[in-house]
């Protein structure tokens, strides 16, 4: 059991579910939002989830400059293309800027949004928004495989996409279990997905459990803040690129200090 992932983290962010209706945008959205299950809702959901996905995708974005330069791309020990990334997920947590890391960090943020979207007024709405969110991921992931990793075979890309969808279903179950059972279980799920259940970090040193606890604290804070917002306001509040103070998503000294204190 990770020693730095005690249940004290969750107590710092109460289980508020206050879905705010107070802003002008929220009031307008209530008046013009389409009825659940209609074609109009599908259209609105597609556009909104595109923006939500872009916020998720940008948190651990990376580049592979060698592709454009037509020179060999450096790889990890496992053979993954090693890119260049500036997000705190790379600079602070020490994760490697690879397609795998990007997909797992993106999934983590998609999960946080999924928890909030489960509070939509109808089951049809939840399913519509959830379906569009994973569709946007699939399209973007395939584009990255082709453009950033020179994976030209459609058949191989489809195989990877099927594997990613299976991973997504597993992530939903694992993080749900962690939210219910506590931070030790949530931290273990984070470790399996982001650190690939390795006893060592990318630098070859023993895993720093404080970094795992940092991600748990981040997830708890984001969920707490999302719970206070109306879904119509989400696209304006999430933030892009994982930068400091960029929005609900992004680097926070509070998360870091809380993780260090819990250790």
Helices and strands as residue ranges (DSSP letters): H 8-12, H 24-32, H 39-58, H 65-69, H 88-91, H 99-117, H 123-147, H 154-181, H 183-194, H 209-226, G 231-233, H 234-237, H 253-262
